[in-house]
Amino acid sequence: MVIDDDPVQLMIIGRMLSSQYDVKVAKSGEPGLKLAAEYHIDLILLDLVMQDMSGFEVLSRLKQSDKTKDIPVIIITGCVSKEDEIRGLSLGAADYIRKPYTNIIVSLRVKKHLQHIRQMEAVKSLCLTDGLTGISNRRGFDQVIKSTWNFARRSNECFSVLLLDIDRFKQFNDKYGHSNGDRCLRAIACVIQESIERGTDSVCRWGGEEFAVLLPSTHLDGAMFIAERIRNNIANTPIALGSTSVFVTASIGVGSIEPGDMEFDEAFLGMCMELVDKALYRAKENGRNRIEKAIIGRKRAQAQINPRTVTCTS
């Protein structure tokens, strides 16, 4: 996106870049801020001297917003003082180009920053993805659950979490070998993903043979229904090991969290996850291939496992 109140500059830069990129333009600061918040903008070219709002103020507001703070900004300006350049870079600008500029310089700077963005996105994706199964890892789950918490808080809703563990997986590895254990983990990840239907639901590898499922806007009864579907699908899906196939089962703990008006609290969330984990291990203690639920108190760190658990067996 290009933000500049000079229509000639907007036309020149727009034409220069539009053959390679999808370019949006804003004739002043306020429309630029609105577009940046509404659209997925990869890079902003920003003039400093504008009538309604200076580029410094636009840059400052971009960096203060969670929606736009990570968008790189290249300042393109006729201001030649080092003080202005220092101020712009101090406010978070990624680059500073002085007018008059040559088209090739602007094109190369834009290309360089966009390449850097793609590289960083690739690195971030690797950091948030489990290398074996291709689904989200624990770090990725931590990011998603925080945004899910905040959405539930704003909309006065709850969300649910499932923790799932493959039954007797150590014996599976001992009998069939670790390479087949990896095949099993990949197969189970696929079964879980195919068992959830909404694009907002997410699955991650929690660690080892454990998986987590996050269900936004889902009450406990709905989460129990989905957990039973996952449990049943796992139990009835053959795991191909070369010329033979075997079956495995899974135990699942389920909990529903209602943030109410509570700000995101990592300690409280950790306690909630611990209770779901305890429900999972109750399922194992009570015979495996079953589901147990945790009752988590609304807004208070006073939650207990429900003694009257719901059990589902094949």
C-alpha positions as YAML, in Angstrom:
chain: A
units: angstrom
residues:
- id: 1
  name: MET
  ca: [0.00, 0.00, 0.00]
- id: 2
  name: VAL
  ca: [1.11, 3.54, -0.78]
- id: 3
  name: ILE
  ca: [0.04, 6.40, 1.51]
- id: 4
  name: ASP
  ca: [0.65, 9.83, 0.00]
- id: 5
  name: ASP
  ca: [-1.51, 12.93, -0.41]
- id: 6
  name: ASP
  ca: [0.19, 13.81, -3.71]
- id: 7
  name: PRO
  ca: [-1.90, 12.28, -6.52]
- id: 8
  name: VAL
  ca: [1.04, 12.46, -8.94]
- id: 9
  name: GLN
  ca: [3.25, 10.42, -6.60]
- id: 10
  name: LEU
  ca: [0.45, 7.91, -6.04]
- id: 11
  name: MET
  ca: [0.06, 7.47, -9.79]
- id: 12
  name: ILE
  ca: [3.81, 7.12, -10.43]
- id: 13
  name: ILE
  ca: [4.46, 4.58, -7.69]
- id: 14
  name: GLY
  ca: [1.21, 2.75, -8.36]
- id: 15
  name: ARG
  ca: [2.01, 2.28, -12.03]
- id: 16
  name: MET
  ca: [5.59, 1.31, -11.26]
- id: 17
  name: LEU
  ca: [4.64, -1.49, -8.87]
- id: 18
  name: SER
  ca: [1.25, -2.66, -10.15]
- id: 19
  name: SER
  ca: [2.75, -4.90, -12.84]
- id: 20
  name: GLN
  ca: [4.30, -7.08, -10.10]
- id: 21
  name: TYR
  ca: [2.15, -6.51, -7.03]
- id: 22
  name: ASP
  ca: [-1.40, -5.85, -5.91]
- id: 23
  name: VAL
  ca: [-1.15, -2.18, -4.96]
- id: 24
  name: LYS
  ca: [-3.61, -0.26, -2.79]
- id: 25
  name: VAL
  ca: [-3.38, 3.51, -2.41]
- id: 26
  name: ALA
  ca: [-4.54, 5.94, 0.26]
- id: 27
  name: LYS
  ca: [-4.62, 9.71, -0.26]
- id: 28
  name: SER
  ca: [-4.15, 10.52, 3.43]
- id: 29
  name: GLY
  ca: [-3.33, 9.01, 6.80]
- id: 30
  name: GLU
  ca: [-6.77, 8.02, 8.12]
- id: 31
  name: PRO
  ca: [-7.82, 6.04, 5.02]
- id: 32
  name: GLY
  ca: [-4.38, 4.42, 5.02]
- id: 33
  name: LEU
  ca: [-4.76, 3.28, 8.63]
- id: 34
  name: LYS
  ca: [-8.21, 1.90, 7.87]
- id: 35
  name: LEU
  ca: [-7.00, -0.06, 4.82]
- id: 36
  name: ALA
  ca: [-4.03, -1.42, 6.75]
- id: 37
  name: ALA
  ca: [-6.34, -2.74, 9.46]
- id: 38
  name: GLU
  ca: [-8.90, -4.22, 7.04]
- id: 39
  name: TYR
  ca: [-6.66, -5.89, 4.46]
- id: 40
  name: HIS
  ca: [-3.65, -8.18, 4.57]
- id: 41
  name: ILE
  ca: [-0.99, -5.62, 3.69]
- id: 42
  name: ASP
  ca: [2.56, -6.92, 3.31]
- id: 43
  name: LEU
  ca: [4.38, -3.59, 2.93]
- id: 44
  name: ILE
  ca: [3.57, 0.12, 3.22]
- id: 45
  name: LEU
  ca: [5.24, 3.00, 1.38]
- id: 46
  name: LEU
  ca: [4.59, 6.15, 3.39]
- id: 47
  name: ASP
  ca: [5.11, 9.86, 2.74]
- id: 48
  name: LEU
  ca: [6.04, 12.00, 5.73]
- id: 49
  name: VAL
  ca: [4.56, 15.37, 4.78]
- id: 50
  name: MET
  ca: [0.77, 15.18, 4.43]
- id: 51
  name: GLN
  ca: [-1.91, 17.71, 5.29]
- id: 52
  name: ASP
  ca: [-4.33, 15.79, 7.48]
- id: 53
  name: MET
  ca: [-1.80, 13.72, 9.42]
- id: 54
  name: SER
  ca: [1.97, 13.57, 9.28]
- id: 55
  name: GLY
  ca: [3.70, 10.37, 8.24]
- id: 56
  name: PHE
  ca: [5.27, 10.20, 11.71]
- id: 57
  name: GLU
  ca: [1.82, 10.04, 13.31]
- id: 58
  name: VAL
  ca: [0.65, 7.43, 10.81]
- id: 59
  name: LEU
  ca: [3.74, 5.34, 11.50]
- id: 60
  name: SER
  ca: [3.28, 5.67, 15.25]
- id: 61
  name: ARG
  ca: [-0.35, 4.58, 15.08]
- id: 62
  name: LEU
  ca: [0.51, 1.65, 12.82]
- id: 63
  name: LYS
  ca: [3.03, 0.40, 15.34]
- id: 64
  name: GLN
  ca: [0.62, 0.82, 18.26]
- id: 65
  name: SER
  ca: [-2.04, -1.43, 16.73]
- id: 66
  name: ASP
  ca: [-1.84, -5.20, 17.12]
- id: 67
  name: LYS
  ca: [-3.32, -5.57, 13.63]
- id: 68
  name: THR
  ca: [-0.71, -3.45, 11.87]
- id: 69
  name: LYS
  ca: [2.38, -3.30, 14.09]
- id: 70
  name: ASP
  ca: [4.23, -5.99, 12.14]
- id: 71
  name: ILE
  ca: [3.74, -4.44, 8.69]
- id: 72
  name: PRO
  ca: [7.10, -3.10, 7.41]
- id: 73
  name: VAL
  ca: [6.99, 0.57, 6.44]
- id: 74
  name: ILE
  ca: [9.27, 2.25, 3.90]
- id: 75
  name: ILE
  ca: [9.30, 6.03, 4.23]
- id: 76
  name: ILE
  ca: [9.52, 7.86, 0.89]
- id: 77
  name: THR
  ca: [9.94, 11.57, 1.46]
- id: 78
  name: GLY
  ca: [11.44, 14.84, 0.34]
- id: 79
  name: CYS
  ca: [12.62, 15.49, 3.91]
- id: 80
  name: VAL
  ca: [16.39, 15.33, 3.76]
- id: 81
  name: SER
  ca: [17.39, 16.01, 7.37]
- id: 82
  name: LYS
  ca: [19.11, 13.28, 9.33]
- id: 83
  name: GLU
  ca: [16.87, 14.10, 12.29]
- id: 84
  name: ASP
  ca: [13.78, 13.12, 10.27]
- id: 85
  name: GLU
  ca: [15.44, 9.90, 9.15]
- id: 86
  name: ILE
  ca: [16.46, 9.06, 12.71]
- id: 87
  name: ARG
  ca: [12.97, 9.81, 13.98]
- id: 88
  name: GLY
  ca: [11.34, 7.67, 11.31]
- id: 89
  name: LEU
  ca: [13.62, 4.70, 11.92]
- id: 90
  name: SER
  ca: [13.20, 5.10, 15.68]
- id: 91
  name: LEU
  ca: [9.43, 4.90, 15.29]
- id: 92
  name: GLY
  ca: [9.83, 1.57, 13.52]
- id: 93
  name: ALA
  ca: [10.27, 2.30, 9.81]
- id: 94
  name: ALA
  ca: [12.06, -0.51, 7.97]
- id: 95
  name: ASP
  ca: [13.69, 1.77, 5.37]
- id: 96
  name: TYR
  ca: [14.01, 5.40, 4.32]
- id: 97
  name: ILE
  ca: [14.12, 6.64, 0.71]
- id: 98
  name: ARG
  ca: [14.63, 10.29, -0.16]
- id: 99
  name: LYS
  ca: [13.01, 12.10, -3.06]
- id: 100
  name: PRO
  ca: [13.83, 12.48, -5.85]
- id: 101
  name: TYR
  ca: [14.21, 8.75, -6.26]
- id: 102
  name: THR
  ca: [14.80, 6.49, -9.22]
- id: 103
  name: ASN
  ca: [12.23, 3.85, -10.07]
- id: 104
  name: ILE
  ca: [14.79, 1.07, -9.99]
- id: 105
  name: ILE
  ca: [15.84, 1.94, -6.42]
- id: 106
  name: VAL
  ca: [12.24, 1.85, -5.17]
- id: 107
  name: SER
  ca: [11.54, -1.41, -7.03]
- id: 108
  name: LEU
  ca: [14.65, -3.09, -5.65]
- id: 109
  name: ARG
  ca: [13.96, -1.92, -2.08]
- id: 110
  name: VAL
  ca: [10.37, -3.17, -2.27]
- id: 111
  name: LYS
  ca: [11.51, -6.51, -3.71]
- id: 112
  name: LYS
  ca: [14.15, -6.88, -0.99]
- id: 113
  name: HIS
  ca: [11.70, -6.26, 1.85]
- id: 114
  name: LEU
  ca: [9.05, -8.56, 0.40]
- id: 115
  name: GLN
  ca: [11.63, -11.34, 0.01]
- id: 116
  name: HIS
  ca: [12.58, -10.84, 3.65]
- id: 117
  name: ILE
  ca: [8.91, -11.03, 4.66]
- id: 118
  name: ARG
  ca: [8.48, -14.34, 2.79]
- id: 119
  name: GLN
  ca: [11.62, -15.75, 4.41]
- id: 120
  name: MET
  ca: [10.40, -14.75, 7.87]
- id: 121
  name: GLU
  ca: [6.97, -16.25, 7.20]
- id: 122
  name: ALA
  ca: [8.61, -19.51, 6.14]
- id: 123
  name: VAL
  ca: [10.74, -19.58, 9.29]
- id: 124
  name: LYS
  ca: [7.72, -18.78, 11.45]
- id: 125
  name: SER
  ca: [5.72, -21.54, 9.80]
- id: 126
  name: LEU
  ca: [8.50, -24.03, 10.49]
- id: 127
  name: CYS
  ca: [8.69, -22.90, 14.12]
- id: 128
  name: LEU
  ca: [4.94, -23.43, 14.56]
- id: 129
  name: THR
  ca: [4.65, -26.73, 12.69]
- id: 130
  name: ASP
  ca: [5.38, -30.24, 13.89]
- id: 131
  name: GLY
  ca: [7.96, -31.70, 11.54]
- id: 132
  name: LEU
  ca: [6.65, -35.27, 11.73]
- id: 133
  name: THR
  ca: [2.89, -34.85, 11.32]
- id: 134
  name: GLY
  ca: [2.70, -31.50, 9.50]
- id: 135
  name: ILE
  ca: [0.12, -30.15, 11.95]
- id: 136
  name: SER
  ca: [0.65, -27.33, 14.43]
- id: 137
  name: ASN
  ca: [3.08, -27.87, 17.29]
- id: 138
  name: ARG
  ca: [2.78, -26.81, 20.93]
- id: 139
  name: ARG
  ca: [4.07, -23.31, 20.20]
- id: 140
  name: GLY
  ca: [1.54, -22.86, 17.42]
- id: 141
  name: PHE
  ca: [-1.23, -24.05, 19.72]
- id: 142
  name: ASP
  ca: [-0.18, -21.54, 22.38]
- id: 143
  name: GLN
  ca: [-0.59, -18.71, 19.87]
- id: 144
  name: VAL
  ca: [-4.00, -19.86, 18.67]
- id: 145
  name: ILE
  ca: [-5.43, -20.48, 22.13]
- id: 146
  name: LYS
  ca: [-4.56, -16.94, 23.22]
- id: 147
  name: SER
  ca: [-6.51, -15.42, 20.32]
- id: 148
  name: THR
  ca: [-9.33, -17.92, 20.97]
- id: 149
  name: TRP
  ca: [-9.45, -16.79, 24.61]
- id: 150
  name: ASN
  ca: [-9.66, -13.13, 23.61]
- id: 151
  name: PHE
  ca: [-12.43, -13.83, 21.08]
- id: 152
  name: ALA
  ca: [-14.41, -15.80, 23.67]
- id: 153
  name: ARG
  ca: [-14.01, -12.96, 26.15]
- id: 154
  name: ARG
  ca: [-15.22, -10.32, 23.66]
- id: 155
  name: SER
  ca: [-18.19, -12.41, 22.54]
- id: 156
  name: ASN
  ca: [-19.03, -13.72, 26.04]
- id: 157
  name: GLU
  ca: [-18.66, -17.31, 24.87]
- id: 158
  name: CYS
  ca: [-16.66, -20.35, 25.91]
- id: 159
  name: PHE
  ca: [-14.27, -22.63, 24.09]
- id: 160
  name: SER
  ca: [-13.31, -26.25, 24.63]
- id: 161
  name: VAL
  ca: [-10.06, -28.19, 24.62]
- id: 162
  name: LEU
  ca: [-9.44, -31.90, 24.04]
- id: 163
  name: LEU
  ca: [-6.24, -33.65, 25.09]
- id: 164
  name: LEU
  ca: [-5.76, -37.04, 23.47]
- id: 165
  name: ASP
  ca: [-3.19, -39.76, 24.12]
- id: 166
  name: ILE
  ca: [-2.65, -42.91, 22.05]
- id: 167
  name: ASP
  ca: [-3.13, -45.92, 24.28]
- id: 168
  name: ARG
  ca: [-0.13, -48.18, 24.97]
- id: 169
  name: PHE
  ca: [2.02, -46.37, 22.43]
- id: 170
  name: LYS
  ca: [5.27, -47.46, 24.07]
- id: 171
  name: GLN
  ca: [4.28, -51.10, 23.56]
- id: 172
  name: PHE
  ca: [3.41, -50.24, 19.94]
- id: 173
  name: ASN
  ca: [6.89, -48.80, 19.39]
- id: 174
  name: ASP
  ca: [8.53, -51.76, 21.12]
- id: 175
  name: LYS
  ca: [6.63, -54.25, 18.97]
- id: 176
  name: TYR
  ca: [6.61, -52.54, 15.58]
- id: 177
  name: GLY
  ca: [9.59, -50.18, 15.75]
- id: 178
  name: HIS
  ca: [9.92, -46.42, 15.92]
- id: 179
  name: SER
  ca: [9.56, -45.88, 12.16]
- id: 180
  name: ASN
  ca: [6.15, -47.54, 12.31]
- id: 181
  name: GLY
  ca: [5.45, -45.51, 15.44]
- id: 182
  name: ASP
  ca: [6.00, -42.41, 13.32]
- id: 183
  name: ARG
  ca: [3.59, -43.79, 10.71]
- id: 184
  name: CYS
  ca: [1.05, -44.28, 13.46]
- id: 185
  name: LEU
  ca: [1.43, -40.69, 14.69]
- id: 186
  name: ARG
  ca: [0.98, -39.31, 11.17]
- id: 187
  name: ALA
  ca: [-2.10, -41.48, 10.62]
- id: 188
  name: ILE
  ca: [-3.68, -40.40, 13.92]
- id: 189
  name: ALA
  ca: [-3.02, -36.73, 13.11]
- id: 190
  name: CYS
  ca: [-4.90, -37.22, 9.82]
- id: 191
  name: VAL
  ca: [-7.80, -38.98, 11.54]
- id: 192
  name: ILE
  ca: [-8.18, -36.15, 14.05]
- id: 193
  name: GLN
  ca: [-8.06, -33.48, 11.35]
- id: 194
  name: GLU
  ca: [-10.68, -35.32, 9.29]
- id: 195
  name: SER
  ca: [-12.89, -35.66, 12.38]
- id: 196
  name: ILE
  ca: [-13.28, -31.91, 12.91]
- id: 197
  name: GLU
  ca: [-15.45, -30.01, 10.48]
- id: 198
  name: ARG
  ca: [-15.03, -26.28, 11.10]
- id: 199
  name: GLY
  ca: [-12.20, -24.22, 9.73]
- id: 200
  name: THR
  ca: [-11.88, -22.47, 13.09]
- id: 201
  name: ASP
  ca: [-11.10, -25.73, 14.91]
- id: 202
  name: SER
  ca: [-7.43, -26.61, 15.20]
- id: 203
  name: VAL
  ca: [-5.30, -29.65, 15.99]
- id: 204
  name: CYS
  ca: [-1.76, -29.78, 17.34]
- id: 205
  name: ARG
  ca: [0.75, -32.34, 18.41]
- id: 206
  name: TRP
  ca: [0.97, -31.65, 22.12]
- id: 207
  name: GLY
  ca: [4.08, -33.77, 22.60]
- id: 208
  name: GLY
  ca: [5.10, -37.38, 22.10]
- id: 209
  name: GLU
  ca: [1.94, -39.37, 21.38]
- id: 210
  name: GLU
  ca: [-0.36, -36.65, 22.76]
- id: 211
  name: PHE
  ca: [-2.51, -34.36, 20.63]
- id: 212
  name: ALA
  ca: [-4.64, -31.33, 21.48]
- id: 213
  name: VAL
  ca: [-7.81, -30.09, 19.76]
- id: 214
  name: LEU
  ca: [-9.07, -26.53, 20.20]
- id: 215
  name: LEU
  ca: [-12.79, -25.92, 19.61]
- id: 216
  name: PRO
  ca: [-13.80, -22.23, 19.65]
- id: 217
  name: SER
  ca: [-17.41, -21.34, 20.52]
- id: 218
  name: THR
  ca: [-18.06, -24.90, 21.72]
- id: 219
  name: HIS
  ca: [-19.73, -25.89, 24.98]
- id: 220
  name: LEU
  ca: [-18.84, -29.03, 26.91]
- id: 221
  name: ASP
  ca: [-21.64, -31.16, 25.45]
- id: 222
  name: GLY
  ca: [-20.57, -30.28, 21.91]
- id: 223
  name: ALA
  ca: [-16.93, -30.98, 22.75]
- id: 224
  name: MET
  ca: [-17.89, -34.39, 24.19]
- id: 225
  name: PHE
  ca: [-19.72, -35.20, 20.96]
- id: 226
  name: ILE
  ca: [-16.68, -34.30, 18.86]
- id: 227
  name: ALA
  ca: [-14.37, -36.20, 21.21]
- id: 228
  name: GLU
  ca: [-16.50, -39.33, 20.80]
- id: 229
  name: ARG
  ca: [-16.37, -38.96, 17.02]
- id: 230
  name: ILE
  ca: [-12.56, -38.70, 17.17]
- id: 231
  name: ARG
  ca: [-12.27, -41.64, 19.58]
- id: 232
  name: ASN
  ca: [-14.49, -43.81, 17.40]
- id: 233
  name: ASN
  ca: [-12.73, -42.87, 14.16]
- id: 234
  name: ILE
  ca: [-9.32, -43.67, 15.65]
- id: 235
  name: ALA
  ca: [-10.50, -47.03, 16.97]
- id: 236
  name: ASN
  ca: [-11.89, -47.98, 13.56]
- id: 237
  name: THR
  ca: [-9.07, -46.74, 11.33]
- id: 238
  name: PRO
  ca: [-6.44, -49.34, 10.36]
- id: 239
  name: ILE
  ca: [-2.82, -48.19, 10.59]
- id: 240
  name: ALA
  ca: [-0.99, -49.48, 7.52]
- id: 241
  name: LEU
  ca: [2.40, -50.99, 8.37]
- id: 242
  name: GLY
  ca: [3.75, -52.36, 5.12]
- id: 243
  name: SER
  ca: [1.87, -55.53, 4.27]
- id: 244
  name: THR
  ca: [-0.15, -55.56, 7.47]
- id: 245
  name: SER
  ca: [-2.51, -53.22, 9.31]
- id: 246
  name: VAL
  ca: [-3.11, -52.74, 13.02]
- id: 247
  name: PHE
  ca: [-5.58, -50.80, 15.12]
- id: 248
  name: VAL
  ca: [-4.92, -48.46, 18.03]
- id: 249
  name: THR
  ca: [-7.17, -46.65, 20.48]
- id: 250
  name: ALA
  ca: [-6.97, -43.31, 22.27]
- id: 251
  name: SER
  ca: [-8.02, -41.85, 25.60]
- id: 252
  name: ILE
  ca: [-9.35, -38.29, 25.68]
- id: 253
  name: GLY
  ca: [-9.79, -35.59, 28.32]
- id: 254
  name: VAL
  ca: [-12.25, -32.78, 27.61]
- id: 255
  name: GLY
  ca: [-12.72, -29.39, 29.24]
- id: 256
  name: SER
  ca: [-14.64, -26.20, 28.51]
- id: 257
  name: ILE
  ca: [-13.27, -22.79, 29.46]
- id: 258
  name: GLU
  ca: [-15.40, -19.66, 29.87]
- id: 259
  name: PRO
  ca: [-13.16, -16.58, 30.26]
- id: 260
  name: GLY
  ca: [-16.03, -14.25, 31.14]
- id: 261
  name: ASP
  ca: [-14.53, -10.79, 31.55]
- id: 262
  name: MET
  ca: [-11.10, -12.11, 32.55]
- id: 263
  name: GLU
  ca: [-8.10, -10.88, 30.60]
- id: 264
  name: PHE
  ca: [-5.91, -13.63, 29.17]
- id: 265
  name: ASP
  ca: [-4.25, -15.28, 32.16]
- id: 266
  name: GLU
  ca: [-1.49, -17.75, 31.33]
- id: 267
  name: ALA
  ca: [-1.43, -19.18, 34.86]
- id: 268
  name: PHE
  ca: [-5.20, -19.79, 34.93]
- id: 269
  name: LEU
  ca: [-5.06, -21.31, 31.44]
- id: 270
  name: GLY
  ca: [-2.25, -23.58, 32.57]
- id: 271
  name: MET
  ca: [-4.37, -24.75, 35.49]
- id: 272
  name: CYS
  ca: [-7.28, -25.44, 33.14]
- id: 273
  name: MET
  ca: [-5.05, -27.47, 30.82]
- id: 274
  name: GLU
  ca: [-3.74, -29.41, 33.80]
- id: 275
  name: LEU
  ca: [-7.30, -30.34, 34.74]
- id: 276
  name: VAL
  ca: [-8.01, -31.52, 31.21]
- id: 277
  name: ASP
  ca: [-4.78, -33.52, 31.37]
- id: 278
  name: LYS
  ca: [-5.95, -35.11, 34.64]
- id: 279
  name: ALA
  ca: [-9.23, -36.02, 32.97]
- id: 280
  name: LEU
  ca: [-7.22, -37.68, 30.20]
- id: 281
  name: TYR
  ca: [-5.31, -39.79, 32.69]
- id: 282
  name: ARG
  ca: [-8.54, -40.72, 34.48]
- id: 283
  name: ALA
  ca: [-9.66, -42.11, 31.13]
- id: 284
  name: LYS
  ca: [-6.52, -44.22, 31.02]
- id: 285
  name: GLU
  ca: [-6.90, -45.38, 34.61]
- id: 286
  name: ASN
  ca: [-10.52, -46.33, 34.00]
- id: 287
  name: GLY
  ca: [-9.73, -48.65, 31.10]
- id: 288
  name: ARG
  ca: [-8.51, -46.57, 28.11]
- id: 289
  name: ASN
  ca: [-10.33, -45.99, 24.81]
- id: 290
  name: ARG
  ca: [-12.73, -43.68, 26.61]
- id: 291
  name: ILE
  ca: [-13.47, -40.03, 27.38]
- id: 292
  name: GLU
  ca: [-13.52, -38.17, 30.68]
- id: 293
  name: LYS
  ca: [-14.50, -34.55, 31.24]
- id: 294
  name: ALA
  ca: [-13.17, -31.87, 33.54]
- id: 295
  name: ILE
  ca: [-15.48, -29.25, 35.01]
- id: 296
  name: ILE
  ca: [-13.68, -25.91, 35.07]
- id: 297
  name: GLY
  ca: [-15.03, -23.08, 37.20]
- id: 298
  name: ARG
  ca: [-15.94, -19.89, 35.35]
- id: 299
  name: LYS
  ca: [-13.40, -17.11, 35.90]
- id: 300
  name: ARG
  ca: [-12.02, -18.73, 39.05]
- id: 301
  name: ALA
  ca: [-9.02, -20.93, 39.65]
- id: 302
  name: GLN
  ca: [-11.27, -23.30, 41.59]
- id: 303
  name: ALA
  ca: [-11.91, -26.15, 39.20]
- id: 304
  name: GLN
  ca: [-12.27, -29.82, 39.93]
- id: 305
  name: ILE
  ca: [-12.60, -32.96, 37.95]
- id: 306
  name: ASN
  ca: [-16.25, -33.93, 37.86]
- id: 307
  name: PRO
  ca: [-16.59, -37.18, 39.85]
- id: 308
  name: ARG
  ca: [-19.49, -38.21, 37.63]
- id: 309
  name: THR
  ca: [-17.52, -38.46, 34.41]
- id: 310
  name: VAL
  ca: [-19.07, -39.28, 31.08]
- id: 311
  name: THR
  ca: [-17.58, -42.42, 29.63]
- id: 312
  name: CYS
  ca: [-17.69, -43.62, 26.06]
- id: 313
  name: THR
  ca: [-16.48, -47.10, 25.20]
- id: 314
  name: SER
  ca: [-16.40, -49.03, 22.01]
...
